[in-house]
Amino acid sequence: MAKNKTAADFRSETSDKLKEDLLQLKKEQFNLRFQVATGQLEKTARIKIIRREIARVQTILREKVRAEAEG
């Protein structure tokens, strides 16, 4: 992902799109971990940003699932 998304951006997306975003973020997180292990990572702050975006997407997905279950 080139640009960081806000919670409002994620909330406007469908559940399927959020699942795709989550998969893409997890792949990026894996690649960043690999770069750390091989000593190639230049932007170490990116790890923290990705971790928070993953948490944000998971939270919003849970909110949508609960909203669908309630009504």
C-alpha positions in Angstrom: 0.0 0.0 0.0 1.4 3.3 -1.0 -0.8 5.6 1.1 -2.0 5.0 4.6 -5.7 4.8 5.0 -7.7 6.1 7.9 -10.4 4.3 9.8 -13.0 6.3 7.8 -11.6 5.1 4.5 -11.8 1.5 5.7 -15.3 1.9 7.1 -16.6 3.0 3.6 -15.4 -0.3 2.1 -17.3 -3.6 1.8 -16.3 -6.6 3.9 -14.9 -8.4 0.9 -12.6 -5.4 0.1 -11.5 -5.2 3.7 -10.6 -8.9 3.6 -8.5 -8.2 0.4 -6.9 -5.2 2.1 -6.1 -7.4 5.2 -4.5 -10.0 3.0 -2.4 -7.4 1.2 -1.3 -5.8 4.5 -0.3 -9.2 6.0 1.8 -9.9 2.9 3.5 -6.6 3.2 4.1 -7.3 6.9 5.7 -10.6 6.0 7.9 -8.9 3.4 9.0 -6.3 6.0 9.9 -9.0 8.5 11.9 -10.7 5.8 13.8 -7.5 5.1 14.5 -7.0 8.8 15.9 -10.5 9.0 18.2 -10.0 6.0 19.2 -6.5 7.0 17.7 -4.7 4.0 14.9 -2.7 5.7 15.5 1.1 5.4 12.2 2.4 6.8 11.8 0.7 10.1 8.8 2.8 11.0 6.8 1.1 8.3 6.5 -2.0 10.5 4.6 -0.1 13.1 2.3 1.6 10.5 1.4 -1.7 8.9 0.8 -3.4 12.3 -1.6 -0.6 13.2 -3.4 -0.7 9.8 -3.9 -4.5 10.3 -5.4 -3.9 13.7 -7.6 -1.2 12.3 -8.9 -3.4 9.5 -9.6 -6.3 11.8 -11.5 -4.1 14.2 -13.7 -2.7 11.5 -14.3 -6.1 10.1 -15.5 -7.3 13.5 -17.7 -4.3 13.8 -19.3 -5.1 10.4 -19.8 -8.8 11.3 -21.5 -7.8 14.6 -23.7 -5.2 12.9 -24.9 -7.9 10.4 -25.5 -10.4 13.2 -27.6 -7.9 15.2 -29.8 -6.8 12.4 
